[in-house]
Amino acid sequence: DGEEAVKAKKCTPRIAAATAAAASSTTLAFTASSPSARRAFASRAIGPASSYAARFKNYHAPRQLGLNMIFGKFFRDISGGGAFAAGIDYSELDHPGQELVKAAEENRVLVTSAENPKLSVATFAGGCFWGLELAYQRVPGVVHTAVGYTQGPEKGPTYTQVCAGATGHTEAIIVYYDPSETGYDTLLDTFFGRVDPTTANGQGNDFGRQYRTGVYFHTEEQENAARTRFGEEKLLYSSKTPIATELKAAMPFWPAEKYRQQYLSKGGQNAEKGATETVRCYG
């Protein structure tokens, strides 16, 4: 079963090649993903934490035809069935899956946990989400983690769709942490301890826009801390090696399928707090 799950995790060359072929012959009507739209969205004024996430309230997926609609029939045809369009059964998800889905369906970005407001929320993308999730599971003060998809306008994306490059999402980790036990700077330490921020659209053996790295802030305080850290990271590299990691406001987070959650720890890797064993991303 583990081997089959690992195989399912990777995009097949056939699908990847088909995506590229379709993209080269299709005009993507994706207004919300255009640079000007993203800049306008990101430039909105940031208010206090209580109103910070409210700025996403009026953000909606583009009314024009989305990528998954463009490619839907195409991928159903080449895959021999409807797997490409099959949705995720969110009812199976453990906490915090249910509150994440509810917020995403309402185009909201959580600042704190709906169930326990004492827990703050942070989002990171570091290539394959399994390895980064295990790294955060080991951080003292991190109470919950979930893997999923963010920074795209489509609703309810699945791994098959994201992996095929048919959405604007990237694989990501959402972290629920207790600020009284660990700070956001510690979470940034974990992120930069695992990610090469100069690599564009991928990490390790995983490449594509769906594997782009990013720090996606939920509050003004997180944004300020992240911008300071990005400035420090830039000093570690030459001017000819720019930072490729995104630093943007978090968008709604859609949890991945249940069997992808905490995949490495369920497979036997140590998720105890403070553990230092090497993270093996594929088992």
Summary of the structure (lengths in Angstrom):
residues: 283
radius of gyration: 18.1
end to end distance: 11.8
largest distance: 52.2
contacts: 865
relative contact order: 0.17
helix: 40%
strand: 13%
